[in-house]
Amino acid sequence: MDGALVLHVGRRTLETAMLLASPILGVTLVVSLLVATMQAVTSIRDMTLGVVIKLACMGVTAMIFGGWMMQVAVSFTKEMFNHLQSMGP
């Protein structure tokens, strides 16, 4: 296993991790900003309200993007197994 392959595998791993995490993190960021703004405007200091809304949005996002995320993860896994197979004994 040469250094170029190690760098390629490491880079693909990080790219895939960021690609899989980005939909949920993006939605959570936007919802968090909106909830914080609404709590500041209305002077609501209930912490559970923000957490429940964020968790619900994360769940909905996971349901919407779950199929695509699974396809990306399976594609990455197949690619990694092909690299392992090409190295051979």
Residue pairs with C-beta under 8 A, 6 or more apart in sequence:
1 87
5 83
9 80
9 83
12 76
12 79
12 80
13 76
16 72
16 73
16 76
19 72
20 69
20 72
20 73
23 61
23 64
23 65
23 69
24 58
24 61
24 62
24 65
27 57
27 58
27 61
28 54
28 57
28 58
28 61
31 53
31 54
31 57
32 50
32 54
35 49
35 50
35 53
35 54
36 50
38 44
39 45
39 46
39 49
39 50
62 69
